[in-house]
Amino acid sequence: MSFLTGAFLFGALAIAAPLLFHLIRRTPKARYEFSSLMFLKPSPPKLTRRSRLDQWLLLLLRALAILLLAFAFMRPYLRTEAELSLNDAPQRHIAILIDRSASMRRGDLWDNAVAKVEEALDGLESTDLVSLFAYDEKLEMLITPETAGGVDRAERRELVREQLQSLKPTWGASDLGGALLGVAERLQSADDMQQTHAALQILLVSDLQAGSQLDALQMSEWPESVRVDVRSVAPEEVGNARVRLVAAAESDVDQAPRVRVRNAAGSSVEQFEVVWSDGQTDQSRAVSFYVPPGESLVLEVPVEPGGLAPDRVQLRGDSSGMDFDDTYYQVPAIQEQIKLAYFGDDAASDPEQMLFYLTRAFDETPARKVDIESIAGDEMPNWEFDAKPRFAVIADSLSAAQQTGIDRYLEAGGDALVVLRNDEMVGQLGSWLGGVTSASAQPKASGPQSYALLGTIDFQHPLLAPFAGARYNDFTKIRFWRHRRVDLDKDDGAVVIARFTDNSPALWSIARGEGTLYVISSGWNRDDSQLALSTKFIPLLSRWLELATRDGLAEQSYVVNQPAPLPVASEERIVTTPDGKPIKVAAEETTFTATSVPGIYTLTDGTQAMKFAVNVADAESEVEPLDLGQLEQFRVPLGVAPSQAAQLDQMRQLRDAELESRQKIWKWLVVAVLGLLGLETLLGAFRSRQPVQVAGDLA
């Protein structure tokens, strides 16, 4: 027999009460008066060793009642079913997820992280199944749940230790949300396939810096069966300073280059120096300054005139071991002159027209100056002799001569955008556009109460690929008051990039020779849409200029692991990495993806050499601790999954409670107690009615 609450056994100590009361003798009922003692004060008898039990049956009944009552409170039950074994409890599947982003290069963080994993491996139960994952901005599966076949659990742990010793921190950013979600889905999928019903747990070892990305957790639902045990590591010295070149759009072309230095909160240093360098020697005078912890400072760092072109700005004075983000690489700026042609009779000063917004979209920067050539009427420039524009915007009907000139421009590799501002343009340019026809006789009149949105967007298209991220793919705030409903059935070469909510094409592209012709069925003037007022307008125009750059790099600055678009080439190219390693790139490759380390890369295409810079992501420099409450906001359960022994104990407790609830032996014990109390009452009444023996009068 077993008991649910054995502590109530101490209640049996109450059996001492009737025994104590029984031994306390009352004053004898028989009285004998003695002449010499009648004037003395009577006193009750005291409990002494010579006291003896004279109502032992009553005492036995009362003690037995108390004992049975305590026994009932202990909730006894009969364990008649088979005992549970360790195999009856679900096992634990622990996925170790270690952060190896650039911020883990600080101080001795990586060594501490490896030690944390070793400690966790030593504390596991023999039945725990272990997997190993590592992440920066990508999740790497080193020992996956599916690789359990043929390897026992002890061997898997040794494999984890071996893999751990070969891991090193990278220069990538930290996508914590994506890594957690990816591992959780793999754990759950493997458990469903193997039908193990294991307790699933992620053991996260990371510095949990505030710059970690959590967007993936916001877009997906966390599986409830997976717990996350966080083992954070922290450097001995708190704080970190970083340096970044101020974006060209924020600076004045007449001023010296400016840098922004940010000192993390809690930093122990405040005095810094910044200097331009070419990697070997300083190329400018070092600028000393003071930045308190938690603040940032923008200052000018002029380049020495007549010196070599420096390609990096270096920060000095940072805390020991925090130099992973103290160098910012920059390709020496050479201002590019870009020409853009605009076909239309708009006035650049009229805010109701498209040219007004186009001329204000491109500010002059040290790297780029955009000149817009407005072409009105039937005039067609001779681009065979004059400089061809990088990009052409067609906002009005074209004459036959203009159509022929644009065709030659496209065949030679130019890019152009046709804005269908009215149905007359659809009718006049429909054949030239490849058979575009109007789907309705009249454009639908619309106003503030009637508008269209972009319903279907192809983020795989090169034009909109930069907007595919969660932060940028929201186009629902752009309202189109008027748009042209067209039919593309006759245009077999059209690739629809976006459609309106009424399923009519909004933006599409047509390949023409070496060039590309884009067509949009609504303008960005006020009568047509809010496109010019949205945050997508300038990036979209810049993207068109980037795609039109066919013989050069679209950008000269990237972050680690960001693919760098390559210009079109007819033969194999070579990219030289910052450490001097040449990497061959096939002619058909459109991007270079091996940007795994920061520094200056050189693309050699024939005799032409082009450089681009790769830097550590800004978010990696935000090293303040991440609030774990943010994970809980995404319903990520934090804590340790119960071990197999703990789960077995819980199963036993549940089974015992179920047996006791089914048997209810305590009820029969209560009935027995009531019976004993009744018998004790009857026996007490019987004894109380017995006559008291009187010894007689002594007088």
C-alpha positions as CSV (number, residue, x, y, z in Angstrom):
1,M,0.0,0.0,0.0
2,S,1.2,3.5,-0.8
3,F,0.2,7.0,0.3
4,L,-0.2,10.3,-1.6
5,T,0.5,12.5,1.4
6,G,2.7,10.7,3.9
7,A,3.2,13.9,5.9
8,F,-0.1,13.4,7.5
9,L,1.4,10.5,9.4
10,F,2.6,13.0,11.9
11,G,-1.1,13.5,12.8
12,A,-0.9,10.1,14.4
13,L,1.1,11.8,17.2
14,A,-2.3,13.1,18.5
15,I,-2.7,9.6,19.9
16,A,-0.7,10.9,22.9
17,A,-3.6,13.1,23.9
18,P,-6.1,10.4,25.1
19,L,-3.2,8.6,26.7
20,L,-2.2,11.7,28.6
21,F,-5.7,12.6,29.6
22,H,-6.2,9.0,30.7
23,L,-3.2,9.0,33.0
24,I,-4.4,12.2,34.7
25,R,-6.4,10.9,37.6
26,R,-9.3,12.8,38.8
27,T,-10.3,13.2,42.4
28,P,-11.6,9.9,43.7
29,K,-15.4,9.9,44.0
30,A,-15.4,7.9,47.3
31,R,-14.9,10.2,50.2
32,Y,-13.8,9.3,53.6
33,E,-13.6,12.0,56.3
34,F,-11.1,11.8,59.0
35,S,-11.4,14.0,62.0
36,S,-7.8,15.0,61.9
37,L,-7.7,15.7,58.1
38,M,-11.1,17.4,57.4
39,F,-9.7,20.9,57.8
40,L,-7.0,20.4,55.1
41,K,-7.4,21.8,51.5
42,P,-7.9,18.9,48.9
43,S,-5.6,18.7,45.9
44,P,-6.0,16.7,42.6
45,P,-3.9,13.7,42.1
46,K,-0.7,14.2,39.9
47,L,0.6,12.1,37.1
48,T,3.3,10.0,38.4
49,R,5.1,6.8,37.3
50,R,2.9,4.9,39.6
51,S,-0.2,6.0,37.6
52,R,-1.8,3.1,35.7
53,L,-4.4,2.5,33.0
54,D,-7.7,1.6,34.5
55,Q,-9.9,2.2,31.3
56,W,-7.6,0.6,28.7
57,L,-10.4,-0.4,26.4
58,L,-11.7,3.2,26.1
59,L,-8.1,4.3,25.6
60,L,-7.6,1.8,22.9
61,L,-10.7,2.8,21.0
62,R,-9.9,6.5,21.1
63,A,-6.2,5.9,20.0
64,L,-7.3,3.7,17.2
65,A,-9.8,6.3,16.0
66,I,-7.1,9.0,15.9
67,L,-4.7,6.6,14.1
68,L,-7.3,5.7,11.4
69,L,-8.1,9.4,10.9
70,A,-4.5,10.2,10.3
71,F,-4.3,7.2,8.0
72,A,-7.3,8.5,6.0
73,F,-5.6,11.9,5.6
74,M,-2.6,10.1,4.1
75,R,-4.8,9.1,1.1
76,P,-3.8,5.4,1.0
77,Y,-4.2,3.4,-2.3
78,L,-3.2,0.0,-3.6
79,R,-0.5,0.1,-6.3
80,T,-1.8,-2.9,-8.2
81,E,-0.6,-1.9,-11.7
82,A,2.9,-2.5,-13.1
83,E,5.7,-0.1,-12.0
84,L,6.8,2.6,-14.5
85,S,10.3,2.2,-15.9
86,L,12.6,4.9,-17.4
87,N,11.7,3.8,-20.9
88,D,8.1,4.9,-20.2
89,A,9.1,8.6,-20.0
90,P,9.8,10.7,-23.1
91,Q,13.4,11.5,-23.8
92,R,14.9,14.9,-24.2
93,H,16.1,16.2,-27.6
94,I,18.5,19.2,-27.0
95,A,19.6,21.3,-29.9
96,I,22.6,23.4,-29.0
97,L,22.6,26.7,-30.9
98,I,25.7,28.7,-30.7
99,D,26.1,32.3,-31.9
100,R,29.2,32.9,-34.0
101,S,28.4,36.3,-35.4
102,A,31.0,39.1,-35.5
103,S,30.1,40.4,-32.0
104,M,31.4,37.1,-30.6
105,R,34.9,38.1,-31.6
106,R,35.0,40.5,-28.6
107,G,37.5,39.6,-25.9
108,D,37.2,36.0,-24.7
109,L,33.5,35.6,-25.6
110,W,34.0,32.7,-28.0
111,D,36.1,30.7,-25.5
112,N,33.5,31.3,-22.8
113,A,30.8,30.2,-25.2
114,V,32.6,26.9,-26.0
115,A,33.1,26.3,-22.3
116,K,29.4,26.9,-21.7
117,V,28.6,24.2,-24.3
118,E,31.1,21.8,-22.8
119,E,29.6,22.3,-19.4
120,A,26.1,21.7,-20.8
121,L,27.2,18.5,-22.5
122,D,28.7,17.2,-19.2
123,G,25.4,17.8,-17.4
124,L,23.2,15.9,-19.8
125,E,21.5,12.6,-19.0
126,S,22.7,9.5,-20.8
127,T,19.4,9.3,-22.7
128,D,19.4,12.9,-24.0
129,L,19.7,13.3,-27.7
130,V,22.0,16.2,-28.8
131,S,22.2,18.2,-32.1
132,L,24.4,21.1,-32.9
133,F,23.7,24.3,-34.8
134,A,25.6,27.5,-35.4
135,Y,24.3,30.8,-36.7
136,D,25.2,34.3,-37.8
137,E,22.9,35.7,-40.4
138,K,22.6,32.1,-41.7
139,L,21.8,29.0,-39.8
140,E,24.4,26.2,-40.2
141,M,23.3,22.6,-39.3
142,L,26.4,20.8,-38.1
143,I,24.8,17.7,-36.4
144,T,21.2,17.6,-37.3
145,P,18.4,15.6,-35.7
146,E,18.1,13.4,-38.8
147,T,21.7,12.1,-38.4
148,A,20.8,9.9,-35.5
149,G,20.9,6.6,-37.5
150,G,24.0,4.5,-36.8
151,V,25.4,6.7,-34.1
152,D,24.6,6.3,-30.4
153,R,24.1,9.2,-28.1
154,A,27.5,9.0,-26.5
155,E,29.1,9.2,-29.9
156,R,26.9,12.1,-30.9
157,R,28.2,14.0,-28.0
158,E,31.8,13.4,-29.0
159,L,30.9,14.5,-32.5
160,V,29.5,17.7,-31.0
161,R,32.7,18.3,-29.1
162,E,34.8,17.7,-32.3
163,Q,32.6,20.1,-34.3
164,L,32.8,22.7,-31.6
165,Q,36.5,22.7,-31.6
166,S,36.6,23.5,-35.4
167,L,34.1,26.3,-35.2
168,K,35.2,29.9,-35.2
169,P,33.3,33.2,-35.1
170,T,32.6,34.8,-38.5
171,W,32.1,38.5,-39.6
172,G,28.4,38.0,-40.2
173,A,25.5,39.7,-38.6
174,S,23.2,38.0,-36.0
175,D,19.8,36.8,-37.1
176,L,18.7,35.3,-33.8
177,G,15.0,35.1,-34.7
178,G,15.6,33.2,-37.9
179,A,18.0,30.8,-36.2
180,L,15.7,30.0,-33.3
181,L,12.8,29.5,-35.6
182,G,14.8,27.3,-38.0
183,V,16.0,25.1,-35.2
184,A,12.6,24.8,-33.6
185,E,11.0,23.7,-36.9
186,R,13.8,21.1,-37.5
187,L,13.3,19.7,-34.0
188,Q,9.6,19.5,-34.3
189,S,9.8,18.0,-37.8
190,A,12.3,15.3,-36.7
191,D,10.2,14.5,-33.7
192,D,7.1,14.1,-35.9
193,M,8.9,11.9,-38.4
194,Q,10.5,9.6,-35.7
195,Q,7.4,9.6,-33.4
196,T,9.5,9.9,-30.3
197,H,7.4,12.5,-28.5
198,A,10.5,13.8,-26.9
199,A,10.8,16.9,-24.8
200,L,12.2,19.5,-27.2
201,Q,14.7,22.1,-26.1
202,I,17.0,24.7,-27.6
203,L,20.1,25.5,-25.6
204,L,21.1,29.0,-26.9
205,V,24.6,30.1,-26.2
206,S,25.1,33.7,-27.3
207,D,26.2,37.2,-26.1
208,L,22.6,38.3,-26.9
209,Q,23.6,41.7,-28.2
210,A,20.9,44.2,-28.8
211,G,21.5,44.3,-32.5
212,S,20.3,40.7,-33.0
213,Q,17.5,40.5,-35.6
214,L,14.2,39.1,-34.3
215,D,12.0,39.8,-37.4
216,A,11.5,36.2,-38.2
217,L,9.8,35.5,-34.8
218,Q,7.3,38.3,-35.6
219,M,6.3,36.7,-39.0
220,S,5.9,33.1,-37.8
221,E,4.2,31.3,-34.9
222,W,6.5,29.7,-32.4
223,P,5.9,25.9,-31.8
224,E,4.7,25.5,-28.2
225,S,6.4,22.2,-27.6
226,V,9.9,23.7,-27.9
227,R,11.5,25.5,-24.9
228,V,14.6,27.8,-25.1
229,D,17.2,27.6,-22.4
230,V,19.4,30.8,-22.6
231,R,23.0,30.6,-21.6
232,S,24.4,34.1,-22.2
233,V,28.1,35.0,-22.2
234,A,29.5,38.5,-21.5
235,P,32.9,40.0,-21.9
236,E,35.0,41.1,-18.9
237,E,35.1,44.7,-20.2
238,V,31.7,46.4,-20.8
239,G,31.4,48.7,-23.8
240,N,32.5,49.1,-27.3
241,A,33.1,52.0,-29.7
242,R,32.5,51.9,-33.5
243,V,33.3,54.1,-36.4
244,R,31.2,54.7,-39.5
245,L,31.6,57.0,-42.5
246,V,28.6,59.4,-42.7
247,A,26.5,58.5,-45.7
248,A,27.2,60.6,-48.7
249,A,23.6,61.9,-48.8
250,E,24.1,63.4,-45.4
251,S,27.3,65.2,-46.1
252,D,28.1,68.3,-48.1
253,V,30.3,67.8,-51.1
254,D,32.3,70.9,-50.1
255,Q,33.2,69.6,-46.7
256,A,35.8,67.2,-45.5
257,P,34.7,63.5,-45.0
258,R,32.9,63.1,-41.8
259,V,32.7,60.1,-39.5
260,R,30.4,59.1,-36.7
261,V,31.8,57.5,-33.6
262,R,29.4,55.9,-31.1
263,N,30.5,54.8,-27.7
264,A,28.4,52.1,-26.0
265,A,26.8,52.7,-22.7
266,G,28.9,51.5,-19.8
267,S,32.2,51.8,-21.7
268,S,35.3,52.3,-19.6
269,V,37.1,54.5,-22.2
270,E,36.2,58.0,-23.5
271,Q,39.2,59.2,-25.4
272,F,39.6,58.2,-29.0
273,E,41.5,59.0,-32.2
274,V,40.4,58.6,-35.8
275,V,42.7,58.5,-38.8
276,W,42.6,57.7,-42.5
277,S,44.8,54.9,-43.6
278,D,45.7,52.8,-46.7
279,G,46.3,49.7,-44.6
280,Q,50.0,50.3,-44.2
281,T,50.6,53.9,-43.1
282,D,48.4,56.8,-41.9
283,Q,47.2,59.1,-44.7
284,S,45.9,61.9,-42.5
285,R,46.5,63.6,-39.3
286,A,45.0,61.7,-36.3
287,V,42.0,63.6,-34.9
288,S,41.6,63.2,-31.1
289,F,38.2,63.6,-29.5
290,Y,36.1,62.8,-26.4
291,V,32.9,60.7,-26.5
292,P,31.1,59.9,-23.2
293,P,29.6,56.4,-22.8
294,G,26.2,56.0,-24.5
295,E,26.7,59.0,-26.8
296,S,27.9,59.5,-30.4
297,L,29.8,62.2,-32.2
298,V,30.1,63.3,-35.8
299,L,33.4,65.0,-36.7
300,E,35.4,65.9,-39.8
301,V,38.5,63.9,-40.6
302,P,40.2,65.7,-43.6
303,V,42.4,63.7,-45.9
304,E,45.9,65.0,-46.4
305,P,46.2,66.8,-49.8
306,G,48.6,65.2,-52.3
307,G,48.7,61.9,-50.3
308,L,47.7,58.4,-51.4
309,A,44.0,57.7,-51.6
310,P,43.1,56.1,-48.3
311,D,40.6,53.3,-48.3
312,R,39.7,53.0,-44.7
313,V,39.1,55.0,-41.5
314,Q,40.5,53.6,-38.3
315,L,39.4,54.2,-34.7
316,R,42.0,54.0,-32.0
317,G,41.6,53.9,-28.2
318,D,38.8,51.4,-27.9
319,S,38.7,48.9,-25.0
320,S,40.9,45.8,-25.2
321,G,39.4,43.1,-27.4
322,M,36.7,45.4,-28.9
323,D,38.5,46.2,-32.2
324,F,36.3,44.0,-34.5
325,D,34.4,47.1,-35.7
326,D,37.1,49.8,-35.4
327,T,37.9,49.9,-39.2
328,Y,35.5,51.2,-41.8
329,Y,36.4,50.5,-45.5
330,Q,35.6,52.9,-48.2
331,V,36.5,52.9,-51.9
332,P,38.1,56.3,-52.7
333,A,35.2,58.5,-53.9
334,I,35.2,59.5,-57.5
335,Q,32.0,61.4,-58.4
336,E,30.1,59.6,-61.2
337,Q,28.3,61.8,-63.7
338,I,24.9,60.2,-64.5
339,K,22.7,61.5,-67.3
340,L,18.9,60.8,-67.2
341,A,16.6,61.7,-70.1
342,Y,13.0,62.7,-69.6
343,F,10.6,62.7,-72.5
344,G,7.7,65.0,-71.7
345,D,6.6,68.6,-71.6
346,D,6.3,68.9,-67.8
347,A,7.6,72.0,-66.0
348,A,10.3,71.1,-63.4
349,S,8.7,73.8,-61.1
350,D,5.2,72.4,-61.3
351,P,4.4,70.2,-58.2
352,E,1.5,68.7,-60.0
353,Q,3.8,67.1,-62.6
354,M,6.2,64.1,-62.5
355,L,9.3,66.0,-63.5
356,F,9.0,68.1,-60.3
357,Y,9.6,65.1,-58.1
358,L,12.1,63.5,-60.5
359,T,14.5,66.5,-60.3
360,R,14.4,66.5,-56.5
361,A,14.9,62.7,-56.0
362,F,18.6,62.7,-56.7
363,D,20.8,64.9,-54.4
364,E,24.4,65.4,-55.4
365,T,26.8,63.4,-53.4
366,P,30.6,62.9,-53.6
367,A,29.9,59.6,-55.4
368,R,27.1,60.6,-57.8
369,K,25.7,63.6,-59.6
370,V,22.5,63.0,-61.7
371,D,21.7,65.5,-64.5
372,I,18.2,65.3,-66.0
373,E,17.8,66.2,-69.6
374,S,14.2,67.2,-70.4
375,I,13.2,66.5,-74.0
376,A,9.9,68.1,-75.2
377,G,8.0,67.8,-78.4
378,D,9.2,65.6,-81.3
379,E,12.9,66.2,-80.8
380,M,15.1,63.2,-80.6
381,P,18.8,63.7,-79.5
382,N,21.4,62.0,-81.5
383,W,22.8,59.6,-78.9
384,E,25.2,58.0,-81.4
385,F,27.3,61.1,-81.1
386,D,26.2,62.7,-77.8
387,A,26.6,61.0,-74.5
388,K,23.9,58.4,-74.0
389,P,21.8,58.7,-70.8
390,R,22.0,56.0,-68.1
391,F,18.3,55.8,-68.0
392,A,15.3,57.3,-69.9
393,V,11.9,58.2,-68.6
394,I,9.1,58.4,-71.2
395,A,6.1,60.3,-69.9
396,D,4.4,61.3,-73.2
397,S,3.6,59.9,-76.6
398,L,6.6,59.4,-78.9
399,S,7.0,60.4,-82.4
400,A,8.1,57.9,-85.0
401,A,11.6,59.3,-84.9
402,Q,11.7,59.1,-81.1
403,Q,10.5,55.5,-81.2
404,T,13.3,54.6,-83.6
405,G,15.9,56.4,-81.5
406,I,14.7,54.7,-78.3
407,D,14.8,51.4,-80.1
408,R,18.4,51.9,-81.1
409,Y,19.1,53.0,-77.5
410,L,17.5,49.8,-76.1
411,E,19.2,47.5,-78.6
412,A,22.6,48.9,-77.5
413,G,21.9,48.1,-73.9
414,G,20.0,51.1,-72.5
415,D,17.1,50.9,-70.1
416,A,14.0,53.0,-70.3
417,L,10.7,53.5,-68.4
418,V,7.4,54.3,-70.1
419,V,4.8,55.9,-67.8
420,L,1.3,55.5,-69.2
421,R,-0.2,58.7,-68.0
422,N,-3.4,58.4,-70.1
423,D,-5.3,56.1,-72.4
424,E,-4.1,58.1,-75.4
425,M,-0.6,56.9,-74.7
426,V,-1.9,53.3,-74.6
427,G,-3.5,53.7,-78.0
428,Q,-0.5,55.5,-79.6
429,L,2.3,53.4,-78.0
430,G,0.5,50.1,-77.7
431,S,1.9,48.6,-80.9
432,W,5.4,49.9,-80.1
433,L,5.2,48.4,-76.6
434,G,4.5,44.9,-78.0
435,G,0.7,44.8,-78.4
436,V,-0.5,46.5,-75.2
437,T,-4.2,47.4,-75.5
438,S,-6.6,49.2,-73.2
439,A,-8.9,46.9,-71.3
440,S,-11.6,49.6,-70.8
441,A,-12.8,52.4,-73.0
442,Q,-12.6,55.0,-70.3
443,P,-10.3,55.2,-67.3
444,K,-12.2,54.7,-64.1
445,A,-12.7,58.0,-62.4
446,S,-11.5,57.8,-58.8
447,G,-10.9,59.9,-55.8
448,P,-10.1,59.8,-52.2
449,Q,-12.9,57.3,-51.7
450,S,-11.8,55.1,-54.6
451,Y,-8.2,53.9,-55.1
452,A,-6.2,50.9,-56.0
453,L,-3.3,49.2,-54.3
454,L,-0.6,46.9,-55.5
455,G,-2.1,43.5,-54.8
456,T,0.5,41.1,-56.3
457,I,4.3,41.9,-56.2
458,D,7.1,39.8,-57.6
459,F,9.9,40.3,-55.1
460,Q,12.0,37.8,-57.1
461,H,12.4,40.2,-59.9
462,P,15.7,42.1,-59.9
463,L,14.0,45.4,-59.7
464,L,12.1,44.7,-56.5
465,A,14.5,42.2,-54.9
466,P,15.9,44.8,-52.5
467,F,12.4,45.3,-51.1
468,A,11.9,41.7,-50.3
469,G,12.8,42.1,-46.6
470,A,10.2,42.3,-43.9
471,R,11.1,46.0,-43.3
472,Y,10.6,47.1,-46.8
473,N,8.0,44.9,-48.5
474,D,4.9,46.8,-47.3
475,F,3.5,48.7,-50.3
476,T,0.0,49.0,-48.8
477,K,0.4,52.7,-47.9
478,I,0.8,53.7,-51.6
479,R,-2.6,54.6,-53.1
480,F,-3.1,54.9,-56.8
481,W,-6.0,57.3,-57.6
482,R,-5.9,56.6,-61.3
483,H,-4.3,53.9,-63.4
484,R,-4.7,52.6,-66.9
485,R,-6.3,49.1,-67.2
486,V,-4.4,47.4,-70.0
487,D,-4.3,44.0,-71.6
488,L,-1.0,42.2,-72.1
489,D,-2.3,39.1,-73.8
490,K,-0.7,40.0,-77.1
491,D,2.6,40.8,-75.6
492,D,4.3,37.4,-75.1
493,G,7.6,38.9,-73.9
494,A,6.2,41.0,-71.0
495,V,7.2,40.0,-67.5
496,V,4.7,41.4,-65.0
497,I,6.4,42.6,-61.9
498,A,3.4,44.0,-60.0
499,R,-0.4,43.9,-60.4
500,F,-3.1,46.1,-58.9
501,T,-5.8,44.6,-56.6
502,D,-8.1,44.4,-59.6
503,N,-5.5,42.1,-61.2
504,S,-4.6,44.6,-64.0
505,P,-0.9,44.9,-64.7
506,A,0.8,47.8,-62.8
507,L,4.4,47.3,-63.7
508,W,6.1,45.1,-66.2
509,S,9.3,44.7,-68.2
510,I,10.1,43.9,-71.8
511,A,13.5,42.7,-73.1
512,R,14.6,44.8,-76.1
513,G,18.0,43.7,-77.5
514,E,20.6,44.2,-74.8
515,G,18.4,46.6,-72.9
516,T,15.2,46.5,-70.9
517,L,12.0,48.5,-71.3
518,Y,9.9,49.0,-68.2
519,V,6.2,50.1,-68.3
520,I,4.1,51.4,-65.5
521,S,0.4,52.0,-65.9
522,S,0.1,54.9,-63.4
523,G,2.3,58.0,-62.8
524,W,3.7,59.5,-59.7
525,N,2.1,62.9,-60.2
526,R,-0.5,64.0,-57.7
527,D,-3.5,63.1,-59.9
528,D,-2.4,59.6,-60.3
529,S,-0.9,58.3,-57.1
530,Q,1.0,58.8,-53.8
531,L,4.1,57.1,-55.2
532,A,6.3,60.2,-55.2
533,L,5.4,60.8,-51.5
534,S,6.2,57.3,-50.3
535,T,9.5,56.0,-48.9
536,K,9.7,53.6,-51.8
537,F,10.0,56.3,-54.5
538,I,13.7,57.2,-54.3
539,P,14.9,53.6,-53.7
540,L,12.9,52.5,-56.7
541,L,14.4,55.2,-58.9
542,S,17.9,54.4,-57.6
543,R,17.3,50.7,-58.3
544,W,16.5,51.5,-61.9
545,L,19.8,53.4,-62.2
546,E,21.6,50.4,-60.6
547,L,20.2,48.0,-63.0
548,A,21.1,50.3,-65.9
549,T,24.8,50.2,-64.8
550,R,25.8,47.3,-67.1
551,D,29.5,47.9,-67.4
552,G,30.2,48.8,-63.8
553,L,29.3,48.0,-60.2
554,A,26.0,49.3,-59.1
555,E,27.3,50.0,-55.6
556,Q,30.7,50.3,-54.0
557,S,29.8,49.5,-50.5
558,Y,28.3,46.3,-49.0
559,V,28.1,44.6,-45.7
560,V,29.5,41.1,-44.9
561,N,27.7,38.3,-46.7
562,Q,25.6,40.7,-48.8
563,P,25.6,39.6,-52.5
564,A,27.3,42.2,-54.7
565,P,25.6,42.6,-58.2
566,L,28.0,42.2,-61.0
567,P,27.9,43.9,-64.4
568,V,27.1,41.9,-67.5
569,A,30.2,40.2,-68.9
570,S,31.0,37.9,-71.8
571,E,33.9,36.1,-70.3
572,E,35.2,34.8,-66.9
573,R,36.1,37.4,-64.3
574,I,38.2,37.4,-61.2
575,V,37.4,38.9,-57.8
576,T,40.4,39.4,-55.5
577,T,39.5,39.2,-51.8
578,P,41.1,41.4,-49.1
579,D,43.6,38.7,-48.2
580,G,44.7,38.5,-51.8
581,K,42.9,35.3,-52.8
582,P,41.7,35.3,-56.4
583,I,38.2,33.8,-57.0
584,K,37.0,33.1,-60.5
585,V,33.5,34.1,-61.4
586,A,31.7,32.7,-64.4
587,A,30.5,35.0,-67.1
588,E,26.8,34.1,-66.5
589,E,27.0,34.8,-62.7
590,T,25.1,38.0,-61.9
591,T,26.2,38.4,-58.2
592,F,29.3,37.7,-56.1
593,T,28.4,36.1,-52.9
594,A,31.7,35.3,-51.2
595,T,31.8,38.6,-49.3
596,S,32.6,36.8,-46.0
597,V,35.2,39.2,-44.6
598,P,35.4,43.0,-44.4
599,G,37.9,44.8,-46.6
600,I,38.4,46.0,-50.2
601,Y,37.6,43.6,-53.0
602,T,38.8,44.1,-56.6
603,L,36.7,42.9,-59.6
604,T,38.9,42.4,-62.7
605,D,37.0,42.2,-66.0
606,G,39.5,42.0,-68.8
607,T,41.7,45.1,-68.4
608,Q,39.2,47.0,-66.2
609,A,39.5,46.8,-62.4
610,M,36.7,47.9,-60.1
611,K,36.8,48.0,-56.4
612,F,34.1,47.7,-53.8
613,A,34.2,47.7,-50.0
614,V,32.7,45.3,-47.5
615,N,32.1,46.2,-43.9
616,V,30.7,44.7,-40.7
617,A,26.9,45.3,-40.3
618,D,26.1,48.2,-38.1
619,A,23.8,46.1,-36.0
620,E,26.7,44.0,-34.8
621,S,28.2,47.0,-33.0
622,E,25.1,47.3,-30.8
623,V,26.5,45.2,-28.0
624,E,24.2,46.2,-25.2
625,P,22.4,43.2,-23.7
626,L,19.2,42.1,-25.3
627,D,16.1,42.2,-23.1
628,L,14.9,38.6,-22.9
629,G,11.4,40.0,-22.5
630,Q,11.4,40.6,-26.3
631,L,11.6,36.8,-26.8
632,E,8.7,36.3,-24.4
633,Q,6.7,38.9,-26.4
634,F,6.9,36.5,-29.4
635,R,5.6,33.7,-27.1
636,V,9.0,31.9,-27.0
637,P,8.8,29.8,-23.8
638,L,12.0,30.2,-21.8
639,G,13.3,27.6,-19.3
640,V,14.7,24.1,-19.1
641,A,12.7,21.1,-20.4
642,P,12.3,18.5,-17.7
643,S,14.8,15.6,-17.8
644,Q,13.6,12.1,-18.4
645,A,13.9,11.3,-14.6
646,A,11.8,14.3,-13.7
647,Q,9.2,13.4,-16.3
648,L,9.1,9.8,-15.0
649,D,8.5,11.2,-11.4
650,Q,5.7,13.4,-12.7
651,M,4.2,10.4,-14.5
652,R,4.3,8.4,-11.3
653,Q,2.6,11.2,-9.3
654,L,-0.1,11.5,-11.9
655,R,-0.7,7.7,-12.0
656,D,-0.8,7.5,-8.1
657,A,-3.3,10.3,-7.9
658,E,-5.5,8.6,-10.4
659,L,-5.3,5.2,-8.5
660,E,-6.1,6.9,-5.2
661,S,-9.0,8.8,-6.8
662,R,-10.4,5.6,-8.2
663,Q,-10.0,3.5,-5.1
664,K,-11.0,6.1,-2.4
665,I,-9.9,3.9,0.5
666,W,-10.0,7.0,2.8
667,K,-13.8,6.9,2.7
668,W,-13.8,3.4,4.3
669,L,-11.3,4.6,6.9
670,V,-13.6,7.5,7.9
671,V,-16.5,5.1,8.2
672,A,-14.4,2.9,10.5
673,V,-13.5,6.0,12.6
674,L,-17.1,6.8,13.0
675,G,-17.8,3.2,14.1
676,L,-15.0,3.3,16.7
677,L,-16.3,6.6,18.1
678,G,-19.8,5.2,18.4
679,L,-18.5,2.1,20.2
680,E,-16.4,4.3,22.5
681,T,-19.5,6.4,23.3
682,L,-21.5,3.4,24.2
683,L,-18.7,1.9,26.3
684,G,-18.2,5.2,28.1
685,A,-21.9,5.5,28.9
686,F,-22.0,1.9,30.2
687,R,-19.0,2.5,32.5
688,S,-20.5,5.8,33.8
689,R,-23.6,4.1,35.0
690,Q,-21.8,1.6,37.3
691,P,-22.4,2.4,41.1
692,V,-19.7,4.0,43.1
693,Q,-18.5,1.9,45.9
694,V,-19.0,3.7,49.2
695,A,-16.7,2.6,52.0
696,G,-19.2,3.7,54.7
697,D,-19.3,6.3,57.5
698,L,-16.2,6.1,59.7
699,A,-17.8,8.2,62.4
